Amino acid sequence: MQRRKLLACLSAAVLAPQGLRAAPLAYQLMPEATDVRFTFLLSGQPQQGRLPVTKARIRIDPANLARSQADITLDARRARTGLIFATEALKSAGVLDTARHPQIRFRSTRVRLGPDGRISDGAAIEGDLTLRGTTRPLILQAALYRRPGSAPDDLSELDVQLTGQLSRAAFGATGYGELVADRVRLAIKARIRRAG
C-alpha cells in the first residue's frame, strides 16, 4: 500500500510541471496598425514598397518567450511600390510571379532571445520564407514591446518590430537584374492584440 502511494506521488511530481505549463497565448494582428515594407535599389536609388498581410497566426508564451510562434501570409498580388512601372515589374514572372505564386509566407522555427532574456535588444526570429514557391531560411531581428503607458503585466496589446534582408536571387526572383539590386531590406511594424 505504501509503495503504491509513493509511486503515485512520484508520478504526480514528475507530471505536474508539464500539466501545469500554460499554453502560449493567441494574438490577432491589427491591420490598421501594421506596415510591411521592403526597400530595394532601382538604378542605385532606394525605393520602397509595401505588402499587405492576409493571414496571421501568432502565439506568445509570456512564461517562456522562446516558445513563441508566428505564421504570416502576405498577398503578393497586392504588392505596391511608389512607381507604377516598378510595381508591374515586381509582379511579373521574372520577380514575384504573382500569377503563379500569389502568396508569400513566413513561418517561424525558432525564437532566439536577447541577452536580457526578452524578445528585444538582440533577439531574433528564425524561420522559413516561401517566395515564388521556393522556401529558404530567413532571420529577422525582433523587438516586442508593451504599449506605452500600459501596466507591467498588461499584455493585451503589444507592438512588434522586425527587420532583415534577403537575396531575391536565392528565391529565383532574378528579373530586371541590370536595374534592380539583389538585396532587399525588410522592415515590419505591427500591433497585435490578445485574442478572445
C-alpha positions in Angstrom: 0.0 0.0 0.0 2.8 2.4 1.0 4.7 1.6 -2.2 1.6 2.3 -4.3 1.2 5.7 -2.6 4.9 6.5 -3.1 4.7 5.7 -6.8 1.5 7.8 -7.2 3.2 10.8 -5.5 6.3 10.4 -7.6 4.3 10.2 -10.8 2.3 13.3 -9.9 5.5 15.2 -9.1 7.1 14.3 -12.4 4.0 15.0 -14.5 2.9 18.2 -12.7 5.2 20.7 -14.3 4.2 19.6 -17.8 0.5 19.5 -16.9 0.6 23.0 -15.3 2.6 24.6 -18.1 0.3 27.1 -19.7 -0.2 27.1 -23.5 1.1 30.1 -25.5 -1.4 33.0 -25.8 -3.1 33.6 -29.1 -2.9 37.1 -30.6 -4.6 38.8 -33.6 -2.8 41.1 -35.9 -4.3 44.7 -36.0 -4.2 45.5 -39.8 -4.7 49.3 -39.3 -1.6 49.4 -37.2 0.6 47.0 -39.3 3.0 48.0 -42.0 5.1 45.6 -44.0 7.7 47.5 -46.1 10.6 46.4 -48.3 13.4 48.6 -49.7 15.3 47.8 -52.9 17.8 49.7 -55.1 16.5 50.7 -58.5 19.3 52.1 -60.7 21.2 52.7 -57.5 18.4 54.7 -55.9 16.4 53.3 -52.9 12.8 52.6 -53.5 10.1 51.4 -51.0 7.2 49.0 -51.4 4.5 47.5 -49.2 2.8 44.2 -48.9 -0.5 43.6 -47.1 -0.9 40.7 -44.6 -3.8 38.4 -45.4 -3.4 35.9 -42.6 -1.5 35.8 -39.3 -1.3 33.1 -36.6 0.7 34.5 -33.6 1.3 32.8 -30.3 3.2 34.4 -27.4 4.3 32.4 -24.3 5.0 35.0 -21.5 6.4 32.3 -19.3 8.8 31.0 -21.9 9.2 33.6 -24.7 11.4 31.2 -26.8 8.3 29.0 -27.3 6.5 31.9 -29.1 5.5 31.3 -32.8 4.4 33.2 -35.8 3.0 32.1 -39.2 2.3 35.1 -41.5 0.9 35.1 -45.1 1.3 38.1 -47.4 -0.7 38.9 -50.5 2.0 39.3 -53.3 -0.7 40.3 -55.8 -1.3 43.5 -53.9 2.4 44.5 -53.5 2.9 48.2 -54.2 5.8 50.5 -54.8 5.8 54.2 -55.4 6.3 53.8 -59.1 3.6 52.1 -61.3 6.1 50.6 -63.7 8.2 49.2 -60.8 5.0 47.7 -59.3 4.1 46.0 -62.5 7.7 44.7 -62.9 7.6 43.4 -59.3 4.6 41.3 -60.0 6.0 39.9 -63.3 7.1 36.3 -64.0 10.7 37.3 -63.5 10.3 38.7 -60.0 7.4 37.7 -57.7 5.5 35.8 -60.4 2.2 36.6 -58.7 0.1 34.8 -61.3 1.6 31.5 -60.2 2.6 32.4 -56.6 0.0 34.8 -55.2 1.2 34.4 -51.6 4.4 34.9 -49.6 4.6 33.0 -46.3 6.9 33.3 -43.2 6.8 30.6 -40.6 8.9 30.9 -37.5 11.0 27.9 -36.5 13.0 29.3 -33.5 13.0 32.4 -31.3 16.4 33.5 -30.0 16.0 35.8 -27.0 18.2 38.8 -26.4 20.9 38.8 -23.7 18.4 40.0 -21.2 16.0 37.1 -21.9 13.5 39.2 -23.8 12.3 39.4 -27.4 14.1 42.7 -27.9 17.7 44.1 -27.7 19.4 41.5 -29.8 16.6 38.9 -30.2 16.0 37.2 -33.5 13.2 35.1 -35.0 14.5 32.4 -37.3 12.1 30.9 -39.8 11.3 29.7 -43.3 10.3 32.2 -46.0 8.4 30.8 -49.0 8.5 33.1 -52.0 7.8 32.1 -55.7 7.3 28.5 -54.4 10.8 28.4 -53.0 11.5 28.1 -49.3 14.6 29.4 -47.7 15.7 30.2 -44.1 15.3 33.8 -43.0 16.4 35.6 -39.8 14.6 38.7 -38.6 15.9 40.9 -35.9 13.0 41.2 -33.4 11.6 43.5 -30.8 8.4 43.0 -28.8 7.1 45.8 -26.5 4.2 46.6 -24.3 2.1 49.6 -25.4 3.4 52.9 -23.9 1.6 53.7 -20.6 0.4 50.1 -20.1 0.8 48.3 -16.8 3.9 46.0 -16.4 1.6 42.9 -16.5 -0.7 44.2 -19.3 0.0 42.0 -22.3 -3.3 42.7 -24.1 -1.7 44.8 -26.9 1.9 44.5 -28.0 4.0 46.3 -30.6 6.3 44.3 -32.8 9.2 45.5 -34.9 11.1 43.1 -37.3 14.0 43.9 -39.7 16.0 41.8 -42.0 17.2 41.3 -45.6 17.1 38.7 -48.3 18.6 37.9 -51.6 16.0 37.8 -54.3 18.2 35.6 -56.4 18.0 32.9 -53.7 14.3 32.6 -54.5 14.7 32.8 -58.3 13.4 36.4 -58.5 16.2 37.5 -60.8 14.2 39.6 -63.3 15.5 43.1 -64.1 18.9 42.3 -62.6 20.5 45.1 -64.7 18.3 47.7 -62.9 17.4 46.2 -59.5 20.0 45.1 -56.9 19.8 41.6 -55.4 19.5 42.6 -51.7 16.1 43.6 -50.4 15.7 45.0 -46.9 12.6 44.3 -44.8 11.1 46.5 -42.1 7.9 45.4 -40.4 5.9 47.2 -37.7 2.8 45.6 -36.3 0.5 45.7 -33.4 -1.0 42.6 -32.0 -4.0 42.1 -29.6 -4.7 39.2 -27.3 -7.4 37.0 -28.9 -10.6 36.3 -27.0 
